[in-house]
Amino acid sequence: SIRPLIAGDAYFDAGFFSIQGADEFVQMLEATESPWKDIVVLGNIFTETHASLMYKGTDKNNGVSYRVGEYIELTDGKITLVESAISVIPSGNE
C-alpha cells in the first residue's frame, strides 16, 4: 500500500476533479484501474521536497493519446500535494 507515503491532509487536483485526504486518495486509486496504456515518460525532475513528471499515454477506453504533467510536493518524506494537467495530443502528433 502507498498509504504510508501520503500525508493525512494531502490534496490531489486533476483539474476536472480533486480529492482531499490520504485515505480518500488511496480509496480512489484502489477503486479505479489506470486508464493508460503505452506510457512513455517524457521527463522528470526530483528533489527532496518537489517532483515533476511528464508522460504520454493512450486511454485504453477511447484510444485517444494524452500528455500528462504532474507536480508533486513532499513534506517530511510524504506526498502533500499532487497537481495534474492533462492535454489531448492531436491525431498524427503522437
Secondary structure, DSSP 8 states (H G I E B T S, - for coil): --GGGEEEEEEEE-SS-EEESHHHHHHHHHHS---EEEEEEEEEEE-SSEEEEEEEEEETTT--EEEEEEEEEEETTEEEEEEEEEEE--TT--
